[in-house]
Structure formats: C-alpha cells, structure tokens
Amino acid sequence: ADIVVHPLVLCLCSVFASTPPPQPAPTMEALALPFTVFNAPSFKLSINKSLFQPPPMVVFGVVFFFYFFFCSGIIYDLITETPSIGSERDPRTGAIKPVAIMAGRLNGQYIIEGITGSALFSLGGIGIILFDVAARKGTSDTNRTILLVIAGLCLFIAYNVLGVFVRIKVPGYMR
C-alpha cells in the first residue's frame, strides 16, 4: 500500500528526525517537489526557560475577551461607524422611542445589539465550559449537580434569547 504523506510532514520529518521520511505517493509528488529542491536547515528548537509563561486562566481570559469583542462585530461597527442605538417613531403616539435591535436587516446592527448578542454567545460558551468542568473525574456529586444546573441554565437562556433576537431581526422566521 502507498503511504500518503503531506509535504509539510516530510519537511518536519527531515528537520526533527534522524530517520528518513516516508516516501510520498505518486499523486503527492507534484506537491512534494519544492521540498526536494529546498531543504530545511537542520537545527534543534530550544525554548528559553526564563521567558514569562502566563498562567492558563490568564490566557483563557485574554482569548475569551477577544472572542467576546470579535463576536460582537466591533470591527464592523468601527468601519461603518454605526450608532449605539437607533430610534423609531411610535405609530400611535408619534413619539420617538429608542430601539436596540435593527429589525428586518440581517446585514446591519447597532453597537448594543452586537454586544448583547456576543454576551449571549459567551454565556452559551460558559455553559459548555461548565459542562466540561462537571464531567471531570475528581468533581464531587454535589458540585457536579450544581455545575450541571448552572451550565444548563446558561445554555437555555442563551439559546432562547438568541432565538428571540433572530425573530426580531427576521420577522416571520421560525413561525
């Protein structure tokens, strides 16, 4: 049987292993051609132990923070200079009332709408993380029950409120 190997694996095998890399299948020869012409230098990668390594929860917090803001559409809001909230005239009284969701437009949003949607996405993500924590081996039964209830509530709230958002954004959808 032919061994199918990705060209990057061939390169990494030649760099980090003393044994020769497996030969590619005939279909991969065209992709492996540049790696036969150019050899990667032979060196060992060492990591400096004096470099600061942040704690895992700090890394998680930074990643979750950026996840929150990217899901909120902050890039779109900065480019299009959208307002934080909108306004519309009440048909009965004629008064102008504030609106948080740009109804009927899938390709537009107010800043508060994006942040609220992102908070709900993050709430659902926290629910999934709590399910994972509840499934750990050393968790006591009481803590596991509490974590499962909180995780279920997070997912239930996030799913249902996001469903309301979709129904407001697209009238007549899911009915």
Stockholm file with secondary structure:
# STOCKHOLM 1.0

chainA/1-175         ADIVVHPLVLCLCSVFASTPPPQPAPTMEALALPFTVFNAPSFKLSINKSLFQPPPMVVFGVVFFFYFFFCSGIIYDLITETPSIGSERDPRTGAIKPVAIMAGRLNGQYIIEGITGSALFSLGGIGIILFDVAARKGTSDTNRTILLVIAGLCLFIAYNVLGVFVRIKVPGYMR
#=GR chainA/1-175 SS CCCCCCHHHHHHHHHHCSSCCCCCCGGGHHHHHHHHHSCCCCCCCCCCTTSCCCCHHHHHHHHHHHHHHHHTTHHHHHHHTCCSSEEEECTTTCCEEEESSCTTCTTCCCHHHHHHHHHHHHHHHHHHHHHHHHTSTTCCHHHHHHHHHHHHHHHHHHHHHHHHHHHHHSTTTTC
#=GC SS_cons         CCCCCCHHHHHHHHHHCSSCCCCCCGGGHHHHHHHHHSCCCCCCCCCCTTSCCCCHHHHHHHHHHHHHHHHTTHHHHHHHTCCSSEEEECTTTCCEEEESSCTTCTTCCCHHHHHHHHHHHHHHHHHHHHHHHHTSTTCCHHHHHHHHHHHHHHHHHHHHHHHHHHHHHSTTTTC
//
